[in-house]
Amino acid sequence: MTEKNDREFEEASAAVARHVALLREYNEIKDVGQQLMGMVAEKRGVTVGSLYKTGEFGVGPRD
């Protein structure tokens, strides 16, 4: 590889690593949100799905 290719490869690798880190962070936050919704559903005696349907929390099952 040339010096330019090496630099481009390093930049691309860094971008991919950053993207993976952001996805990991997003998934951790999403998991916490789902756990909280599960706690709310349990306290109310309803299903998590019913909470999604109400839209009360601004999220749906595909979010």
Phi and psi in radians as a Rosetta constraint file:
Dihedral C 1 N 2 CA 2 C 2 CIRCULARHARMONIC -1.504 0.35
Dihedral N 2 CA 2 C 2 N 3 CIRCULARHARMONIC 2.967 0.35
Dihedral C 2 N 3 CA 3 C 3 CIRCULARHARMONIC -1.045 0.35
Dihedral N 3 CA 3 C 3 N 4 CIRCULARHARMONIC -0.707 0.35
Dihedral C 3 N 4 CA 4 C 4 CIRCULARHARMONIC -1.104 0.35
Dihedral N 4 CA 4 C 4 N 5 CIRCULARHARMONIC -0.763 0.35
Dihedral C 4 N 5 CA 5 C 5 CIRCULARHARMONIC -1.109 0.35
Dihedral N 5 CA 5 C 5 N 6 CIRCULARHARMONIC -0.706 0.35
Dihedral C 5 N 6 CA 6 C 6 CIRCULARHARMONIC -1.044 0.35
Dihedral N 6 CA 6 C 6 N 7 CIRCULARHARMONIC -0.790 0.35
Dihedral C 6 N 7 CA 7 C 7 CIRCULARHARMONIC -1.123 0.35
Dihedral N 7 CA 7 C 7 N 8 CIRCULARHARMONIC -0.781 0.35
Dihedral C 7 N 8 CA 8 C 8 CIRCULARHARMONIC -1.097 0.35
Dihedral N 8 CA 8 C 8 N 9 CIRCULARHARMONIC -0.690 0.35
Dihedral C 8 N 9 CA 9 C 9 CIRCULARHARMONIC -1.109 0.35
Dihedral N 9 CA 9 C 9 N 10 CIRCULARHARMONIC -0.775 0.35
Dihedral C 9 N 10 CA 10 C 10 CIRCULARHARMONIC -1.097 0.35
Dihedral N 10 CA 10 C 10 N 11 CIRCULARHARMONIC -0.721 0.35
Dihedral C 10 N 11 CA 11 C 11 CIRCULARHARMONIC -1.134 0.35
Dihedral N 11 CA 11 C 11 N 12 CIRCULARHARMONIC -0.742 0.35
Dihedral C 11 N 12 CA 12 C 12 CIRCULARHARMONIC -1.137 0.35
Dihedral N 12 CA 12 C 12 N 13 CIRCULARHARMONIC -0.730 0.35
Dihedral C 12 N 13 CA 13 C 13 CIRCULARHARMONIC -1.092 0.35
Dihedral N 13 CA 13 C 13 N 14 CIRCULARHARMONIC -0.708 0.35
Dihedral C 13 N 14 CA 14 C 14 CIRCULARHARMONIC -1.146 0.35
Dihedral N 14 CA 14 C 14 N 15 CIRCULARHARMONIC -0.693 0.35
Dihedral C 14 N 15 CA 15 C 15 CIRCULARHARMONIC -1.130 0.35
Dihedral N 15 CA 15 C 15 N 16 CIRCULARHARMONIC -0.730 0.35
Dihedral C 15 N 16 CA 16 C 16 CIRCULARHARMONIC -1.139 0.35
Dihedral N 16 CA 16 C 16 N 17 CIRCULARHARMONIC -0.757 0.35
Dihedral C 16 N 17 CA 17 C 17 CIRCULARHARMONIC -1.077 0.35
Dihedral N 17 CA 17 C 17 N 18 CIRCULARHARMONIC -0.722 0.35
Dihedral C 17 N 18 CA 18 C 18 CIRCULARHARMONIC -1.125 0.35
Dihedral N 18 CA 18 C 18 N 19 CIRCULARHARMONIC -0.739 0.35
Dihedral C 18 N 19 CA 19 C 19 CIRCULARHARMONIC -1.081 0.35
Dihedral N 19 CA 19 C 19 N 20 CIRCULARHARMONIC -0.767 0.35
Dihedral C 19 N 20 CA 20 C 20 CIRCULARHARMONIC -1.091 0.35
Dihedral N 20 CA 20 C 20 N 21 CIRCULARHARMONIC -0.733 0.35
Dihedral C 20 N 21 CA 21 C 21 CIRCULARHARMONIC -1.097 0.35
Dihedral N 21 CA 21 C 21 N 22 CIRCULARHARMONIC -0.735 0.35
Dihedral C 21 N 22 CA 22 C 22 CIRCULARHARMONIC -1.148 0.35
Dihedral N 22 CA 22 C 22 N 23 CIRCULARHARMONIC -0.694 0.35
Dihedral C 22 N 23 CA 23 C 23 CIRCULARHARMONIC -1.107 0.35
Dihedral N 23 CA 23 C 23 N 24 CIRCULARHARMONIC -0.717 0.35
Dihedral C 23 N 24 CA 24 C 24 CIRCULARHARMONIC -1.077 0.35
Dihedral N 24 CA 24 C 24 N 25 CIRCULARHARMONIC -0.794 0.35
Dihedral C 24 N 25 CA 25 C 25 CIRCULARHARMONIC -1.086 0.35
Dihedral N 25 CA 25 C 25 N 26 CIRCULARHARMONIC -0.781 0.35
Dihedral C 25 N 26 CA 26 C 26 CIRCULARHARMONIC -1.012 0.35
Dihedral N 26 CA 26 C 26 N 27 CIRCULARHARMONIC -0.805 0.35
Dihedral C 26 N 27 CA 27 C 27 CIRCULARHARMONIC -1.121 0.35
Dihedral N 27 CA 27 C 27 N 28 CIRCULARHARMONIC -0.657 0.35
Dihedral C 27 N 28 CA 28 C 28 CIRCULARHARMONIC -1.124 0.35
Dihedral N 28 CA 28 C 28 N 29 CIRCULARHARMONIC -0.758 0.35
Dihedral C 28 N 29 CA 29 C 29 CIRCULARHARMONIC -1.149 0.35
Dihedral N 29 CA 29 C 29 N 30 CIRCULARHARMONIC -0.735 0.35
Dihedral C 29 N 30 CA 30 C 30 CIRCULARHARMONIC -1.077 0.35
Dihedral N 30 CA 30 C 30 N 31 CIRCULARHARMONIC -0.739 0.35
Dihedral C 30 N 31 CA 31 C 31 CIRCULARHARMONIC -1.053 0.35
Dihedral N 31 CA 31 C 31 N 32 CIRCULARHARMONIC -0.742 0.35
Dihedral C 31 N 32 CA 32 C 32 CIRCULARHARMONIC -1.104 0.35
Dihedral N 32 CA 32 C 32 N 33 CIRCULARHARMONIC -0.758 0.35
Dihedral C 32 N 33 CA 33 C 33 CIRCULARHARMONIC -1.045 0.35
Dihedral N 33 CA 33 C 33 N 34 CIRCULARHARMONIC -0.734 0.35
Dihedral C 33 N 34 CA 34 C 34 CIRCULARHARMONIC -1.170 0.35
Dihedral N 34 CA 34 C 34 N 35 CIRCULARHARMONIC -0.650 0.35
Dihedral C 34 N 35 CA 35 C 35 CIRCULARHARMONIC -1.119 0.35
Dihedral N 35 CA 35 C 35 N 36 CIRCULARHARMONIC -0.736 0.35
Dihedral C 35 N 36 CA 36 C 36 CIRCULARHARMONIC -1.115 0.35
Dihedral N 36 CA 36 C 36 N 37 CIRCULARHARMONIC -0.732 0.35
Dihedral C 36 N 37 CA 37 C 37 CIRCULARHARMONIC -1.116 0.35
Dihedral N 37 CA 37 C 37 N 38 CIRCULARHARMONIC -0.632 0.35
Dihedral C 37 N 38 CA 38 C 38 CIRCULARHARMONIC -1.099 0.35
Dihedral N 38 CA 38 C 38 N 39 CIRCULARHARMONIC -0.696 0.35
Dihedral C 38 N 39 CA 39 C 39 CIRCULARHARMONIC -1.153 0.35
Dihedral N 39 CA 39 C 39 N 40 CIRCULARHARMONIC -0.744 0.35
Dihedral C 39 N 40 CA 40 C 40 CIRCULARHARMONIC -1.099 0.35
Dihedral N 40 CA 40 C 40 N 41 CIRCULARHARMONIC -0.798 0.35
Dihedral C 40 N 41 CA 41 C 41 CIRCULARHARMONIC -1.060 0.35
Dihedral N 41 CA 41 C 41 N 42 CIRCULARHARMONIC -0.766 0.35
Dihedral C 41 N 42 CA 42 C 42 CIRCULARHARMONIC -1.089 0.35
Dihedral N 42 CA 42 C 42 N 43 CIRCULARHARMONIC -0.777 0.35
Dihedral C 42 N 43 CA 43 C 43 CIRCULARHARMONIC -1.077 0.35
Dihedral N 43 CA 43 C 43 N 44 CIRCULARHARMONIC -0.657 0.35
Dihedral C 43 N 44 CA 44 C 44 CIRCULARHARMONIC -1.474 0.35
Dihedral N 44 CA 44 C 44 N 45 CIRCULARHARMONIC -0.195 0.35
Dihedral C 44 N 45 CA 45 C 45 CIRCULARHARMONIC 1.268 0.35
Dihedral N 45 CA 45 C 45 N 46 CIRCULARHARMONIC 0.587 0.35
Dihedral C 45 N 46 CA 46 C 46 CIRCULARHARMONIC -2.215 0.35
Dihedral N 46 CA 46 C 46 N 47 CIRCULARHARMONIC 3.036 0.35
Dihedral C 46 N 47 CA 47 C 47 CIRCULARHARMONIC -1.535 0.35
Dihedral N 47 CA 47 C 47 N 48 CIRCULARHARMONIC 2.741 0.35
Dihedral C 47 N 48 CA 48 C 48 CIRCULARHARMONIC -1.079 0.35
Dihedral N 48 CA 48 C 48 N 49 CIRCULARHARMONIC -0.662 0.35
Dihedral C 48 N 49 CA 49 C 49 CIRCULARHARMONIC -0.998 0.35
Dihedral N 49 CA 49 C 49 N 50 CIRCULARHARMONIC -0.656 0.35
Dihedral C 49 N 50 CA 50 C 50 CIRCULARHARMONIC -1.192 0.35
Dihedral N 50 CA 50 C 50 N 51 CIRCULARHARMONIC -0.543 0.35
Dihedral C 50 N 51 CA 51 C 51 CIRCULARHARMONIC -1.189 0.35
Dihedral N 51 CA 51 C 51 N 52 CIRCULARHARMONIC -0.672 0.35
Dihedral C 51 N 52 CA 52 C 52 CIRCULARHARMONIC -1.083 0.35
Dihedral N 52 CA 52 C 52 N 53 CIRCULARHARMONIC -0.741 0.35
Dihedral C 52 N 53 CA 53 C 53 CIRCULARHARMONIC -1.119 0.35
Dihedral N 53 CA 53 C 53 N 54 CIRCULARHARMONIC -0.598 0.35
Dihedral C 53 N 54 CA 54 C 54 CIRCULARHARMONIC -1.231 0.35
Dihedral N 54 CA 54 C 54 N 55 CIRCULARHARMONIC -0.451 0.35
Dihedral C 54 N 55 CA 55 C 55 CIRCULARHARMONIC 1.282 0.35
Dihedral N 55 CA 55 C 55 N 56 CIRCULARHARMONIC 0.148 0.35
Dihedral C 55 N 56 CA 56 C 56 CIRCULARHARMONIC -0.998 0.35
Dihedral N 56 CA 56 C 56 N 57 CIRCULARHARMONIC -0.571 0.35
Dihedral C 56 N 57 CA 57 C 57 CIRCULARHARMONIC -1.766 0.35
Dihedral N 57 CA 57 C 57 N 58 CIRCULARHARMONIC 0.049 0.35
Dihedral C 57 N 58 CA 58 C 58 CIRCULARHARMONIC 1.313 0.35
Dihedral N 58 CA 58 C 58 N 59 CIRCULARHARMONIC 0.298 0.35
Dihedral C 58 N 59 CA 59 C 59 CIRCULARHARMONIC -2.320 0.35
Dihedral N 59 CA 59 C 59 N 60 CIRCULARHARMONIC 2.785 0.35
Dihedral C 59 N 60 CA 60 C 60 CIRCULARHARMONIC -2.195 0.35
Dihedral N 60 CA 60 C 60 N 61 CIRCULARHARMONIC 3.080 0.35
Dihedral C 60 N 61 CA 61 C 61 CIRCULARHARMONIC -1.119 0.35
Dihedral N 61 CA 61 C 61 N 62 CIRCULARHARMONIC -0.305 0.35
Dihedral C 61 N 62 CA 62 C 62 CIRCULARHARMONIC -1.678 0.35
Dihedral N 62 CA 62 C 62 N 63 CIRCULARHARMONIC -0.028 0.35
